[in-house]
C-alpha cells in the first residue's frame, strides 16, 4: 500500500465518532463572523449595524486576490461590527448577527437533486473559478487557503493532476469520513468541477485504509467517472500534509520553499472543499456551513455536526451532552496540529474541522527531560529535518543556524514532539525559530 | 665534519631568507591602526553588549575616533559607562563633553496577578515568544507583560528579573544600563528606554493596552482606557492620546503629578517620588493610593541611595 517515504508517526486513532451520522446543529441565538477566516488579507465588512440579512447574504467582501468573501449563515439583524477573540487567541474584527427565523436568499437551490457536469455543459473553467471565488470557498482541511488561488496556476506552471485529500490523518476527527459516506455523489461532482477548472484529466481521491467503508463507497460511485481514481493509503501521520500526500499518491517530491505543489504539477484540495465547490457552483450556495467533529474521551456523545459558520463552540458542546467535568483542554482542530482555545465563545469558522475536549490526564504535558540523543525526532520528521538541532538553536536564538538547516521547510506537524521520549518541547521552539526566520527573509526581500 | 657545516650553512641560509621575507611583508602589509582606538577601548567597560549599536566595544571605539575626526561626537553614547565614560573618551579625543540624559528601562505594564486575572494556564516552554505564538498568554490582555522572562534572559547586567509574586518583569534601576537588549527582545514591545529624570523621578503610563475602553477595562484593573482625562489636565501638552492609549512625552513632562491624580484607573505612575503626605492620600480613593505607594517604594530601596 502506498504512503510517503520519509518519517511519519502513527498516533492512536481514537475515531470515536466515526459511526455517528452527521447531525444538523441547531441555529445559534447570535452568530459571530470573524473577518479572519482564511489566509491572506481579512475580509472587509459591507454591512452595518441594523442591516437585515438572510442566509447567504454577503457580509464582507474579499480584500485583494488572496482573500475570500464571507456570507451570513443565518437570517436576522446585524447587531454590531466589533471584534471577538477567535481561535487564534486574538481579538479580531467580527460581525455579530442576531438570529431571527431561518430565511434563505432565493438564489440558493435548496433541493437535494444531484446536478452533474453533463447537466451543465456550458460551464467553462473560468466560470467555475469565478463562482468558487464569489462563494468564498477556502481550503476546508484547516489551512483555509482561498480555493480560487490554488485553481489559478501562476504563469509558467501547468497542472497535471488533482489530488483530493480525504486522508484525515489527525486522530479523533471524522468530519471528512462522514462527509464521504453521506455525500459521495456530490463530492465526486465537486472533484470533476475542480479538474475542469484546472483543465486536467486525472484525479485521485486519497483515503487512508482505516476508513474501508469510505474507500468501498467512493470506489463504487467513482466507477461512473473513469478519470477519477480512489487511492487507498497506509495509515500514517502527517499524510494529510500537502507535500506528504503528493509524495504518497504520485511519488513526486515538492522542492523546498518557495516551490509549491503546482511546480510538480499537482493541485491538492480537501474533500470538504470538493463538496463546498459542488454546492457553490451547482447549487449557487456560498460557503456558510461545514461539518465539524466534536469529540473527546469524556464527551457523552461525540458527534459530527453540520454547523452554520458563526455558531459558538459552547453551543455545540452543549448539544453533545455538555462540557465534561474533568476537562483539561479544549482544542480547536485535531490533537496533533490543533490549538487550545482561550474560551468557548469562539465561533465556528470556515476552517474549523473539529473540536477536541481532552481530559485532564490527556491534556497534561509530560515532564521535560534532557535530550538523550536517541534521534527519534530525526526519524519521525516527514521533511527530513533535524528537529533536535532546530529546537536547540531556536531556543539559543541562533537564527543563522536554523535558517541554514532549512527551518522554513518545517510543516509544524508535531511528529517530533509526539515521538520524543524526553517530552521535549521541540515544536514550541521550532515554531518560534521558523516565524523569526520567515520575518528575517521577508525583511531581506523587502530591501 | 663537512656534513655538519653543510647543514649549518644551509639552514642558516634558509633562515635568513625567510627572515628577509617576513621583514619585507611586515613593512609592506603593515596595518596602521589609530592608537587612539586602543586608548578609547581601554576606558570602555568591555561588556561587548552592543547597547551602543556597534559590534562590541572595539567597534564603538572605532566609531568614536571616526566621529571625532569628522568634528562632533554627537549621538554616540555608551549606555553602560554613561556620562563618566563619555567624558573620558572626549578627553582622549580632545572633544567637547556632550552630556546625554541617562536612561533607564521602564516596563510599561502593571498587570500583576492581583490587577489582571489569569484566565488561562500555559504549560509550554517558559518563553514569551513561544507563548505569543499560541495566543494572548495567560491573561485576557493582548498587549501586556507575558511574564515569562525573555527580557530577564537577555539582560547581561542582571537588571531584570521576574517577580514570582506579581508575575511581572521588574527592573533594578541601579543595575540597568539602558543597553536596550530587553527592548529588542520583548515581543510585546512593552519596555521603553525613558530618561531617568531628576533624582530618578519620572512619570510614566504603565500600560500599553490599545483596546477600546470597555475591553481594556474588562481584562485588567489598572489598564489605560483612553478616557483622555490626563490629556486635559496636563498644562504642558506632554500627554498625547493615540489609539486609546495615553503617552507621556518625557521631554515635555514637568513632573507636576496632576495626571496621576486625574487618572481614574491608576495607570499613570509617579516613580521614585517620596510617598505623599497622608492628607493627600485621603483625597484620592484608598485603593489607588495603596497601589501607588507600593510602586513608589519598590525602586526606592535600590535606587535612591545610588542616584
Interface residues (C-beta under 8 A of the other chain):
Chain A: X83 X85 X88 X89 X90 X91 X339 X340 X342 X343 X364 X365 X395 X425 X428 X429 X431 X432 X435 X436
Chain B: X119 X120 X123 X124 X125 X127 X129 X130 X133 X134 X135 X136 X140 X142 X211 X215
